[in-house]
């Protein structure tokens, strides 16, 4: 609490000093600016769309993945894959294991919950035993993704470790070569990839709409990850769907202790089970490691997402994670202020005010009070800009799936509804349940 008070006091003091300095420097000009009817609108407009413009330029035109060397320092033989699961009977699990082993990692460690489930898993993966990879099945007695990962860490014998969820697939047999290219830079400690949701539902149906919403969510994340990583090397999160790390980081005692005992809001709540990927990302940044996003055809990760009503509970969990982790990055950790200044603005600070329903309303209201507003045509221009800007991040998706443009009105409606989810998540940030899965039932098994 003392650190937070000191931080707030420092920021307030700096703002007052800057305001006083500008007042002395520009005299009445500053008073004129802040009394002008246009300034609230311009402030809102620039704060939101400056990041969109620059992110668009860097995401689509400047970002480049690390190139694969002809003689790489690391090969799949240098990789251990850790796969925690609570449901090895899940229909996606077999395909997840198969696509992972197609990339020939040195070892695949599967960690389940319960001895009986471990025996079942041994039978399930028996068909893959002839693969060149070593397959190890471990189990713990309670459901905790973090503890499942930690259970596997002592068994890592390679320089690189991949953490993956049980519902993701690597379409390319060259996936590992693609992500390992980033580790040619010795400063890189963690690598993230591009993700895509499988469109399992077709046509103009209720199920197809929710499948689309899930697909769009990951497309937006891809856009933002490419942009921020190209600008200042930062990223919101190395997604836990598939993340790649130097094993030495995961083996550090400080990491293991913090990972299994993370608490939040001045230690009042926790320990956390969710938010595992956020913790790993913050830890690597704090320890001085660089993060690299590998976004290319070979590094694509596919997943299943977007079923109603499960997707809404997932959204709620993700937004709660955002509130907890982003404020931790800004106030508790603070490393991002020095290492990722663009991310401070475009990710962390923007996330605190990014309520589309409220922000768009404020934009329109303040525009109507400016000298720019002359007629109904001028407000129409603003509305076109607002809605067009919401599609910029989705150009690659709609280029692949133009027939889904029919869902655009529904997507806009969900974007505004999501503001209500985000507001509810703010007031229930202390809830740490893992939305989307019944982990209590998994533990009971």
BANU-493634 format. One record per residue (C-alpha): residue in three letters; x, z, y. Coordinates in steps of 0.05 Angstrom, whole numbers, padded with zeros to 5 digits, always signed. Last residue first. Layout:
<sites>
ALAXZY
...
</sites>
This chain:
<sites>
UNK-00247-00212-00753
UNK-00265-00157-00703
UNK-00210-00181-00657
UNK-00241-00250-00655
UNK-00309-00220-00640
UNK-00280-00182-00582
UNK-00246-00246-00558
UNK-00313-00282-00549
UNK-00287-00344-00514
UNK-00308-00382-00451
UNK-00291-00329-00399
UNK-00232-00284-00416
UNK-00254-00218-00386
UNK-00211-00192-00328
UNK-00265-00171-00279
UNK-00229-00142-00218
UNK-00241-00206-00177
UNK-00315-00191-00177
UNK-00328-00197-00102
UNK-00281-00257-00096
UNK-00309-00288-00159
UNK-00379-00288-00128
UNK-00352-00325-00068
UNK-00316-00375-00113
UNK-00379-00387-00154
UNK-00418-00398-00090
UNK-00366-00447-00065
UNK-00372-00482-00133
UNK-00443-00500-00114
UNK-00415-00543-00058
UNK-00368-00580-00105
UNK-00425-00585-00156
UNK-00468-00623-00106
UNK-00411-00671-00090
UNK-00401-00683-00165
UNK-00475-00696-00174
UNK-00475-00747-00119
UNK-00413-00780-00151
UNK-00444-00786-00221
UNK-00457-00861-00215
UNK-00383-00869-00202
UNK-00375-00854-00276
UNK-00378-00928-00293
UNK-00312-00938-00257
UNK-00274-00898-00312
UNK-00201-00917-00307
UNK-00201-00933-00233
UNK-00249-00875-00225
UNK-00197-00828-00253
UNK-00137-00855-00214
UNK-00177-00852-00149
UNK-00198-00780-00160
UNK-00154-00745-00108
UNK-00182-00790-00053
UNK-00255-00776-00073
UNK-00267-00713-00032
UNK-00238-00747+00029
UNK-00293-00799+00025
UNK-00345-00744+00031
UNK-00316-00713+00093
UNK-00298-00780+00126
UNK-00368-00809+00115
UNK-00398-00745+00144
UNK-00353-00750+00205
UNK-00371-00823+00217
UNK-00445-00805+00211
UNK-00436-00751+00264
UNK-00411-00806+00311
UNK-00471-00851+00295
UNK-00521-00796+00311
UNK-00497-00797+00383
UNK-00443-00775+00431
UNK-00405-00721+00394
UNK-00332-00728+00413
UNK-00341-00681+00472
UNK-00347-00624+00422
UNK-00405-00578+00406
UNK-00434-00622+00350
UNK-00364-00623+00319
UNK-00365-00548+00316
UNK-00428-00547+00273
UNK-00404-00604+00229
UNK-00337-00572+00215
UNK-00368-00503+00204
UNK-00417-00532+00154
UNK-00361-00568+00118
UNK-00322-00502+00114
UNK-00380-00461+00089
UNK-00402-00506+00032
UNK-00331-00528+00016
UNK-00304-00457+00010
UNK-00229-00467+00018
UNK-00213-00408+00062
UNK-00168-00366+00017
UNK-00146-00427-00023
UNK-00116-00457+00040
UNK-00069-00399+00048
UNK-00042-00405-00023
UNK-00043-00479-00036
UNK-00028-00524+00024
UNK+00000-00471+00071
UNK+00043-00428+00025
UNK+00055-00490-00017
UNK+00090-00523+00042
UNK+00134-00461+00052
UNK+00157-00460-00021
UNK+00223-00423-00027
UNK+00221-00373+00031
UNK+00147-00357+00037
UNK+00140-00369-00038
UNK+00182-00308-00054
UNK+00129-00261-00026
UNK+00116-00223-00090
UNK+00062-00174-00069
UNK+00031-00207-00008
UNK+00032-00283-00014
UNK+00044-00293-00088
UNK+00000-00234-00105
UNK-00055-00262-00060
UNK-00050-00327-00099
UNK-00051-00292-00166
UNK-00112-00248-00159
UNK-00157-00296-00121
UNK-00136-00355-00164
UNK-00147-00316-00228
UNK-00217-00299-00205
UNK-00226-00374-00192
UNK-00203-00392-00262
UNK-00248-00340-00295
UNK-00309-00364-00256
UNK-00294-00437-00273
UNK-00288-00418-00346
UNK-00355-00384-00344
UNK-00384-00447-00313
UNK-00352-00491-00366
UNK-00384-00452-00422
UNK-00454-00469-00398
UNK-00448-00529-00407
UNK-00389-00566-00437
UNK-00333-00593-00395
UNK-00266-00590-00429
UNK-00229-00618-00489
UNK-00155-00631-00479
UNK-00104-00686-00472
UNK-00032-00676-00450
UNK+00005-00735-00419
UNK+00081-00730-00421
UNK+00092-00800-00449
UNK+00050-00835-00396
UNK+00081-00801-00337
UNK+00075-00736-00297
UNK+00133-00688-00307
UNK+00125-00631-00258
UNK+00189-00593-00245
UNK+00197-00519-00227
UNK+00262-00491-00200
UNK+00289-00424-00222
UNK+00306-00371-00171
UNK+00282-00309-00207
UNK+00220-00305-00163
UNK+00201-00377-00179
UNK+00207-00363-00254
UNK+00166-00300-00249
UNK+00112-00332-00207
UNK+00103-00388-00257
UNK+00103-00341-00317
UNK+00051-00296-00284
UNK+00006-00354-00267
UNK+00010-00380-00339
UNK-00012-00312-00366
UNK-00072-00306-00318
UNK-00116-00276-00373
UNK-00094-00216-00413
UNK-00083-00169-00354
UNK-00066-00096-00359
UNK-00104-00083-00317
UNK-00134-00056-00254
UNK-00112-00002-00204
UNK-00039-00022-00203
UNK-00038-00038-00129
UNK-00092-00090-00137
UNK-00061-00118-00201
UNK-00031-00099-00267
UNK+00016-00136-00312
UNK+00038-00097-00374
UNK+00052-00150-00427
UNK+00084-00201-00381
UNK+00121-00149-00340
UNK+00155-00118-00400
UNK+00170-00185-00432
UNK+00198-00215-00367
UNK+00242-00155-00352
UNK+00268-00155-00423
UNK+00290-00228-00415
UNK+00273-00270-00476
UNK+00223-00314-00440
UNK+00275-00335-00389
UNK+00329-00349-00441
UNK+00281-00395-00477
UNK+00282-00445-00420
UNK+00209-00464-00409
UNK+00157-00517-00425
UNK+00083-00510-00410
UNK+00023-00538-00447
UNK-00048-00514-00435
UNK-00016-00456-00398
UNK-00013-00497-00335
UNK+00050-00490-00295
UNK+00013-00462-00235
UNK+00004-00475-00161
UNK+00066-00517-00157
UNK+00128-00516-00113
UNK+00188-00563-00108
UNK+00180-00570-00033
UNK+00147-00638-00022
UNK+00150-00672-00091
UNK+00125-00611-00128
UNK+00069-00603-00077
UNK+00045-00674-00086
UNK+00052-00682-00161
UNK+00017-00615-00173
UNK-00039-00631-00124
UNK-00057-00697-00157
UNK-00053-00670-00228
UNK-00097-00611-00209
UNK-00149-00659-00180
UNK-00149-00699-00244
UNK-00157-00635-00284
UNK-00221-00616-00248
UNK-00247-00687-00251
UNK-00246-00686-00327
UNK-00285-00620-00329
UNK-00337-00648-00281
UNK-00342-00712-00323
UNK-00356-00672-00387
UNK-00409-00636-00348
UNK-00442-00702-00328
UNK-00436-00731-00398
UNK-00474-00671-00427
UNK-00531-00681-00378
UNK-00534-00755-00392
UNK-00518-00821-00358
UNK-00476-00852-00414
UNK-00418-00825-00454
UNK-00396-00756-00478
UNK-00328-00744-00509
UNK-00290-00763-00447
UNK-00225-00729-00466
UNK-00198-00688-00408
UNK-00130-00707-00381
UNK-00068-00668-00364
UNK-00002-00684-00329
UNK+00057-00640-00345
UNK+00091-00575-00327
UNK+00164-00556-00333
UNK+00199-00489-00324
UNK+00270-00466-00312
UNK+00300-00524-00274
UNK+00366-00506-00241
UNK+00407-00539-00297
UNK+00377-00607-00280
UNK+00379-00644-00347
UNK+00320-00598-00361
UNK+00271-00648-00331
UNK+00287-00698-00386
UNK+00260-00648-00437
UNK+00189-00665-00415
UNK+00193-00738-00435
UNK+00233-00728-00499
UNK+00181-00676-00520
UNK+00123-00724-00510
UNK+00154-00782-00547
UNK+00104-00781-00604
UNK+00052-00794-00549
UNK-00020-00769-00554
UNK+00000-00695-00546
UNK-00064-00656-00559
UNK-00093-00591-00531
UNK-00144-00544-00561
UNK-00099-00492-00592
UNK-00061-00477-00528
UNK+00012-00492-00519
UNK+00076-00456-00502
UNK+00139-00498-00510
UNK+00206-00464-00516
UNK+00275-00493-00500
UNK+00344-00468-00520
UNK+00326-00457-00593
UNK+00324-00398-00641
UNK+00257-00367-00621
UNK+00235-00314-00672
UNK+00242-00256-00623
UNK+00192-00292-00577
UNK+00136-00299-00627
UNK+00105-00230-00618
UNK+00111-00239-00543
UNK+00067-00300-00546
UNK+00014-00263-00587
UNK+00020-00204-00539
UNK+00004-00249-00480
UNK-00053-00283-00516
UNK-00084-00216-00532
UNK-00132-00204-00589
UNK-00110-00144-00629
UNK-00077-00134-00697
UNK-00019-00184-00691
UNK-00004-00244-00735
UNK+00053-00291-00751
UNK+00054-00360-00783
UNK+00119-00399-00784
UNK+00125-00474-00792
UNK+00196-00504-00795
UNK+00194-00577-00772
UNK+00215-00634-00817
UNK+00143-00642-00842
UNK+00131-00630-00915
UNK+00096-00564-00897
UNK+00042-00601-00858
UNK-00012-00598-00911
UNK+00001-00524-00918
UNK-00023-00515-00846
UNK-00094-00494-00865
UNK-00072-00451-00924
UNK-00023-00411-00881
UNK-00078-00406-00828
UNK-00125-00373-00878
UNK-00071-00322-00895
UNK-00059-00308-00821
UNK-00135-00300-00811
UNK-00135-00248-00866
UNK-00077-00211-00833
UNK-00110-00206-00765
UNK-00102-00243-00699
UNK-00062-00308-00700
UNK+00008-00330-00679
UNK+00031-00400-00698
UNK+00106-00413-00691
UNK+00127-00486-00695
UNK+00201-00498-00705
UNK+00253-00553-00693
UNK+00203-00595-00655
UNK+00187-00661-00689
UNK+00141-00696-00639
UNK+00091-00712-00694
UNK+00091-00637-00706
UNK+00055-00625-00640
UNK+00005-00681-00653
UNK-00012-00652-00721
UNK-00017-00580-00698
UNK-00066-00598-00642
UNK-00104-00643-00689
UNK-00113-00586-00738
UNK-00133-00537-00683
UNK-00187-00581-00651
UNK-00239-00567-00705
UNK-00232-00492-00694
UNK-00216-00458-00761
UNK-00151-00433-00730
UNK-00193-00390-00684
UNK-00157-00336-00644
UNK-00097-00380-00629
UNK-00026-00373-00603
UNK+00017-00435-00611
UNK+00091-00427-00597
UNK+00134-00490-00601
UNK+00209-00483-00610
UNK+00252-00539-00583
UNK+00326-00558-00589
UNK+00312-00605-00647
UNK+00264-00641-00600
UNK+00326-00665-00562
UNK+00365-00633-00505
UNK+00427-00657-00467
UNK+00400-00727-00468
UNK+00444-00788-00483
UNK+00402-00848-00459
UNK+00374-00802-00406
UNK+00299-00796-00395
UNK+00281-00801-00321
UNK+00255-00741-00282
UNK+00186-00756-00254
UNK+00178-00789-00186
UNK+00133-00767-00128
UNK+00138-00811-00065
UNK+00078-00859-00065
UNK+00016-00829-00097
UNK+00028-00754-00095
UNK+00073-00754-00033
UNK+00028-00796+00011
UNK-00036-00763-00014
UNK-00007-00693-00005
UNK+00012-00711+00066
UNK-00058-00735+00084
UNK-00095-00680+00046
UNK-00050-00625+00075
UNK-00063-00648+00146
UNK-00137-00653+00128
UNK-00157-00580+00123
UNK-00118-00547+00179
UNK-00125-00609+00224
UNK-00201-00610+00220
UNK-00211-00535+00228
UNK-00165-00531+00288
UNK-00194-00595+00318
UNK-00265-00568+00312
UNK-00247-00501+00344
UNK-00207-00537+00399
UNK-00260-00587+00423
UNK-00300-00541+00469
UNK-00240-00527+00514
UNK-00229-00453+00529
UNK-00171-00448+00481
UNK-00136-00508+00511
UNK-00149-00487+00583
UNK-00121-00418+00570
UNK-00058-00449+00541
UNK-00050-00494+00601
UNK-00057-00436+00649
UNK+00013-00411+00636
UNK+00052-00456+00590
UNK+00114-00414+00578
UNK+00086-00345+00593
UNK+00025-00357+00550
UNK+00067-00389+00495
UNK+00112-00327+00494
UNK+00052-00279+00494
UNK+00019-00317+00436
UNK+00085-00318+00398
UNK+00095-00243+00409
UNK+00023-00227+00389
UNK+00029-00270+00326
UNK+00096-00237+00308
UNK+00066-00168+00316
UNK+00006-00185+00273
UNK+00052-00213+00218
UNK+00096-00151+00219
UNK+00037-00102+00218
UNK+00004-00139+00161
UNK+00070-00138+00120
UNK+00083-00065+00136
UNK+00012-00047+00115
UNK+00021-00086+00050
UNK+00088-00053+00035
UNK+00058+00016+00047
UNK+00000+00000+00000
</sites>
